[in-house]
């Protein structure tokens, strides 16, 4: 963008004459650059947090599925153990 497109017209406080001014005077440019870099760093951090949250969510879903499978396996083992106890109870040891 050319510099003349960035200029705007303002009225001077003393009189009614119009004066062209840049939106960011030269002295503010370093601060604006630092702020811009800070915003970019925060944006990157936010994206990283979002990705990490998504990974944690996926891991939590996988854990929940695994817990469900383990619960079903435990239930089957308990049923098998109960069946074995019933079968063995018919025998007497002498």
C-alpha positions, 0 to 999 in steps of 0.5 A: 500500500502506498504511503499516501493512501495511509494518510488522513486529513485532520483539523489542527486544534489551533485553527480550522485548517486541515493537516495531513497526518499518518495514522501511526506517527513514526515514533509509534511504529516500534510500539505498534510492531511490538504489539503486533508481534505480541498478538501473533505470539498469542495467536500461535499460543491459542492455536497450540492450546486448541490443538492440545485440547483436541488431542486431550479430547481424543485421548479421553474418548479412547480411554472411555472406550477402553474402560467400557471394553475392560468393564465388559471383560470383567463382567464376562470373567465374573460370569465365568468364575460364577459358572466354575464355582457352581460346577465345582460345588457339585464335587465333594472332596474326601 
